[in-house]
Amino acid sequence: MRMLAMVSAVAIGTAAMCNLVSAAAPVYVAQATIVTPVASPSETEIAGVTWRCEGDQCEGKGERRTMDSYMKECRKVAEALGELSSYTSRGRAMSKRDVQNCNKLAGKGE
């Protein structure tokens, strides 16, 4: 009986820790590579998502998904951060052609 109580306590503690970790994890995660690197680390909010850039690498994290269109997300990021050479949102990498279109829509491409 005592062993069962100990196993139950460990299981409850583990479940509580898992809930804390999942509650703290952002719902929206994206990455972008910018053509013109930033001189020093910077932070920008775009449509409720906090983007942190260092060099040419930027990462966006947010508590919720803010836009319904993958291209619209990319365009907003390019408008705010500058021309992009790559864009990945929620684990989906944008093709080189789509990144070029994204930059054009943002007025940052050729």
N, C-alpha and C positions, 0 to 999 in steps of 0.2 A: 504494500500500500504506500509506504514511504517513497519507494522508487517511482511509482506512478505519479505521485504529487510532484516529485522533482522533475520528471520528464515534462509534465504539464506546465510547470513554471518556466522551464527553458523554452518550450514551444511558444508560450504566450509572450515571453520577452523577445524572442526572435521575430515573431509576427509584429510586435510593436515597433521594433527597429526598422523592419521592412517598410512599414507604413510611414515612418518618419523620413526615410530615404526617398521613397516615391513621392511624398508630398513636397519635398524640397526640389525635386528634379524639374527643370523647365519643360513645358509642353512643346514649345517651338524651338528648334535649333537649326541654324543655317550657317553656311560658310561662303565666303567670297574671296577671290583674289583680285586685288585692284592693280591696275596698270601702273599708276604712279604711287609708289610707297609713301606712307606718312613718315615724317621726320622723327616724331616721337609718338609713343603710345597714345591713342585717343579713344574717346567714347562718344557715341552718337545715338540718340533715340530716333527710330524710324517706325512709324505706325505702331507704337506700343512695344517695340522690340529694342533691346539695348544691344548695340553693335560695338564691339571692342576691336580696334585695329592696332596692329603692331607690324611695321614694315609693310609688306604687301598682303599680309594675311588678316582677314577680318572674320569674326564670329558673332552671330546674332543669337540671343537667347531671350525668350519671352514666356510669360505665364500662360499665354493662350495664342492660338493661331489667329492672326489678324486679317488675313486676306484670303479670298477664295480662289485666286488665280496665281499660278506659278509664275507666269510672265509678269503679272502686275507686281508681285513681290520683288522680282529681279529689277524691274524698272524703277521702283521706289528706292531700292538700295543704290542703284547706279546714279540716280538723280542726286542722292545725298552724299555718296562716298566717291563718286567719279567712275570713270570707265572701268569695266570689269573684264578680266580675262577668264574667269570661271565663276560658277555659281552653283551651290548645292543647297537644297532646302528639304528638310525632313527626310534626309537620306537619299534624295533623288538628285543626281548630277545633271545639270543642263548641258545639252550638246553645244559644241563650239558655234554652230550656226545660230542656235537659239540665243546664246550669249551675245552674238553680234546683233541680232534683232532687238534684244533687250537694250543694248547700248544705243541703238538708233532711236528706239521709242523714248529713251531718256534724254535724247539729244546729245549723247556723249560719243556716239560712234561716227563712222565715216559718212 
